[in-house]
Amino acid sequence: MRRVYLDTCCVIYLLEEAAGLSDAMRAFLARHDDVLLCVSPLVRLEALIKPLHERAHDLVRDYEDFLAAQQWLPVNDAVFDRAMGLRVKQRLRTPDALHLALATHYGCDEFWTNDNRLSAAAGAMAVNIFG
C-alpha cells in the first residue's frame, strides 16, 4: 500500500466545498483507494484555523474525525532539521518545508498537493492533483 502525504489543501478540498476543486479531489481519491493517507499536526493546524475562527463546530468535528482516521506523522527534531535544509535549498516557505520534510522523513511514496511550487520541490514523489 502506497503511503501518501496529504497537503492541507487536499484535506480542505475533501471536507469543505471549494467550487470545482472538492468534487475533483473526492473523485481523485476514489480512483486511488489503495493508499494510506498520512497527515500531520501541521495539516491540523492549517485546516482548523478558519472553522475555529468561524465557530463552525460541526466542521471542526468533521476535520478531527477525518484526521484521527489517517496515519499520523508527528513532528520531531529530525523533521525540523530536514525542513531547515529544504527551506535553504529549495527556498520554500516554512510550512511548505515542514510538509515536505514530514513526507520524506517518514518515507511517504507520494505527496499530494495543488501547489505547483511545492510540487516542483517534491520532485518524483509529487502528485499535483489538478495538474
N, C-alpha and C positions, 0 to 999 in steps of 0.2 A: 504494500500500500504506500503510495506516494505521500510524503509529508509536505503540506502546503501552508506557507505563512500567509495570512491574510492581512494586507494593508488595511488601515482603518476605513478607507473609502469603501472597500468591499463590504465590510460589516455594515456600514451605514446604508449602502445600497440594498443589502439584504433585508434590513429591518425597518427602513423608512421608505417613503415614496419620493423618489427623485425622477422626474419626468424622463422617460426613455431608458434611464440607467438601471432602475430597480428591476424591471421585468427582464432586461438583458442579463443582469447579474444572476438573477434566480434561474434563468434558462441555462446560463453558462455552468452554474453549479450543478444543475440537474443532469447535464451532459457529462459531468465529472464526479459522479457519486462514489468513485473508488478511491477517494483521497481522505487523508486525516487532516482536518483543518487545525491549524495552530494559531494561537493568539497570545498576546502578552499584556502585562499591566499597562503598557503604553497605549495599546489599542483601546483598552477600557477607559483610560483617562481621556483620550481624544474623543471617543464616541459618546461618552456620557455628559460632557460639558453642556451641550445645547439642551438635551432633555432635562437635566437637573436645573439649569437656569430657568427653563420654561415651566418647571414643576410638572412635567409630563410623567407622572408616576407609573402609569401603565407601560409607557415606552421604556422607562428605566428598568422596570421589571423584565420586559422582553429582552433587553440587552443583557441584563445579569443572567437570565436563564440561558440565552444563547451562548454567551461567553463561558459559562460554567460547563457547558456540554462539549466544549472543544478542548484540544490539547493545550495546556497552559505552559508557557515558556517564561520562567522567571528571569528577571534582570539581576545580574551579579557583576562583580568587578571585571571579570574577563569580558563580558559583553560591553561594558563601558570602555574598556581598553580597545576593543575591536572597533567600536563606534568612533572613538577618537581617531584611530588610524584612517577609517573611511572618510571621516569629516575632513581630514587633512588632504588625503589623496584624491578623493572624488569631489571635494568642496560641497558636500551635502549639508543641508540644514541638520541641526542636532536631532530632531525627532526622526527624520528620514534615515540618518546614520544609525540610530538605535534600532529602528525596524529592521534594516538590512543586517546589522550586526547580530541581532537575535536570530534571524533566519539562518545565517551562515554558522553561527556558533552552535546551534542545535541541529545542524545537518539537514535542514529542510531541502527538499528536492526542487521545489518551485516557490516563487514569490509572486503572488497575485496582486496587481495594482492597476490603477488607472492613471498613474503619474508617469509621464514619458521620461522625465529626468531620472527618477528613481528606477524605472525600468532599465534605462541605459546603464546605470551604476550597478544593477544587479546582474547584468550580463546574461549568461546562458540560463540561469535559473529564473529569469523574469518571464512572466506571462502577463502581458498587458491585456486585460480582459476586454477592452474595446478597440485595441489596435491591431 
